[in-house]
Amino acid sequence: MPARYHPILVTLHWLIALLLLMALIAGTLVLDDVPNSAPGKTDALRIHAIMGVSIGVLMLIRLALRLTTRHPAPATSGIALADRLAPLAHWALYALVLGMVGSGIAMAVQSGLGDALFGDGTLPETFDTLFVRGVHGLLATLLILTIALHILAALYHVSVRRDGLLRRMWFGAR
Ligand code: HEM
C-alpha cells in the first residue's frame, strides 16, 4: 500500500478545501445577509455560482480518482468508535458538497438566476420562499460541522498521536 495519496488527489484536496472555505465564508457572512436589491449582490452571486459549480466539477474528478487510485491503509486513532466513524465522515463530505452544488443549481433553475447573472434579467426579490434555499442553508450548516470534525480529527492525529498523518495528504515519494 502506498504511503501517500496520489499527487493529483493531494492537489485537489487542498484546492477544494480553499475554494470551500471561500464559498462557505462568502455564503454565510455575505450572501445570506445581503438583500437581493443591494448593489453588488448580482456580482457576488455570479462569483458564488461559478465557484460552486467549479467545486462540483473538481469534487467529481476527485471522487473518480479516489475510487480508482491506490491509497494508504486506513489510519488508526486508538479510539475504536472514531475509526469506524472516519470513513462515514469522509463519504459525508463528498455527499454534502455535492448536495450543496445540486441544491445551488436547483435554486438557480427555479428562480431564473441564470438570466439574471449571465443575461440582462433582474434578481428575484428573494430566494427565501424556495424550499431548496432551506436545503442549501441546512446542508451548509452540516458541511461546516463535518469539516470542523475533520479538522479536529486531523489535529488529534498530529498533536496527540503524533503519527504524522498529514504527510499522507502531501507530496513526496509514495
Ligand atoms: C460547494 C458549493 C457551494 C457552497 C459551499 C455554497 C455555500 C453557500 C452558503 C454557505 C450559503 C448561505 C447559506 C445560509 O447561510 O443559509 C449559500 C447561499 C446561496 N448559494 Fe451557494 N454554495 C455552493 C454552491 C452554489 C451553487 C452551484 C449555486 C448556484 C448555481 C449557489 C447559489 C446560492 C444562492 C442563490 C444562495 C442564496 C443567497 C441568498 O440567500 O441571498 N450556491 N451558498
Boltz pocket constraint, residues with backbone or C-beta under 6 A from the ligand:
constraints:
  - pocket:
      binder: B
      contacts: [[A, 20], [A, 23], [A, 24], [A, 25], [A, 26], [A, 27], [A, 28], [A, 31], [A, 32], [A, 34], [A, 36], [A, 45], [A, 48], [A, 49], [A, 50], [A, 51], [A, 52], [A, 53], [A, 55], [A, 56], [A, 97], [A, 100], [A, 101], [A, 102], [A, 103], [A, 104], [A, 105], [A, 107], [A, 108], [A, 127], [A, 128], [A, 133], [A, 136], [A, 137], [A, 138], [A, 140]]
      max_distance: 6.0
